[in-house]
Amino acid sequence: MIPACDGLAKLMQHITAKIMINVIGDIFLIIFILLWKQI
């Protein structure tokens, strides 16, 4: 049995990782668009 608090910590870590990946992806997309418009 996994303790509830440990399971919740794992879930929060997973959600945080997904959010970070999405944010980094959005930042790269914005930078790419800004650079592309300058050409």
HUVENNOR-V966665 format. One record per residue. RES is the residue in one letter. PSI is psi in radians with two decimals (NA if undefined). OMEGA is omega as a letter, one per 20 degrees, with the letter a starting at -180 (NA if undefined). BURIAL is b if it has 16 or more other C-alpha atoms within 10 Angstrom, else e. Layout:
((RES;PSI;OMEGA;BURIAL) (RES;PSI;OMEGA;BURIAL))
This chain:
((M;2.30;r;e) (I;2.23;r;e) (P;2.56;a;e) (A;-0.73;a;e) (C;-0.64;r;e) (D;-0.74;r;e) (G;-0.71;r;e) (L;-0.73;r;e) (A;-0.75;r;e) (K;-0.77;r;e) (L;-0.80;r;e) (M;-0.72;r;e) (Q;-0.75;r;e) (H;-0.79;r;e) (I;-0.77;r;e) (T;-0.76;r;e) (A;-0.75;r;e) (K;-0.74;r;e) (I;-0.79;r;e) (M;-0.79;r;e) (I;-0.75;r;e) (N;-0.76;a;e) (V;-0.80;r;e) (I;-0.75;r;e) (G;-0.75;r;e) (D;-0.73;r;e) (I;-0.82;r;e) (F;-0.69;r;e) (L;-0.78;r;e) (I;-0.81;r;e) (I;-0.79;a;e) (F;-0.79;r;e) (I;-0.76;r;e) (L;-0.74;r;e) (L;-0.71;a;e) (W;-0.67;r;e) (K;-0.45;a;e) (Q;-0.38;a;e) (I;NA;NA;e))
